[in-house]
Amino acid sequence: MMEISEGSWKTIEGRGNSTHIFADPEFGQVAFMGTMKEAGAPLLLSLRLRVELGRITEVESVFFRPGGGGPNNIADMDKPYKPEELWFKSIPAGGTDVAAGIDCRCRRLFHGSPEE
């Protein structure tokens, strides 16, 4: 097990311009997906935390760097922008078209098109 202060946590310089935060209070989890800065270059971070009894009990993170196995347009993702209103809507129990829209946008973000 790694300590929070080890690995990429030592090399990350700060947050980039792209930030999406998803909270699931019913299951005590929160996720972050956005850009970060490392050695002056952008990278994409997906992070999930689980909180139980007020303490972080799980941390799961995935990093995508330019030239790696993730999206090729990380620098474009880091440009300042205004997120679509869809990202700010809560999804009611049972799901809706909002959930399908978010799923489609997530696929596009990682694969370049909603069909992949």
C-alpha angles and dihedrals in degrees: 000000000000124000118236090248094057134084120008091356086078095053102041111105099191148299123310127216099275116080131164119172122189121191127196104182092172090067097029096245137128130184134199126198119179149098127297134184123244123170088347093303130104123248132180119241129193112189133178126189128189118203123198124177090350095306131105105245101169134032121183121177137175122191126200117194126188110276092022130107097284136075117329097216102064092132090055090048089056095057114110112264143153110252119232115264089243090077091062098054122101117232112231121222110282093032130250142208085290089067091050090050092051091047090052092050092048091053090050091049093054103030106026097242136048093238097062 
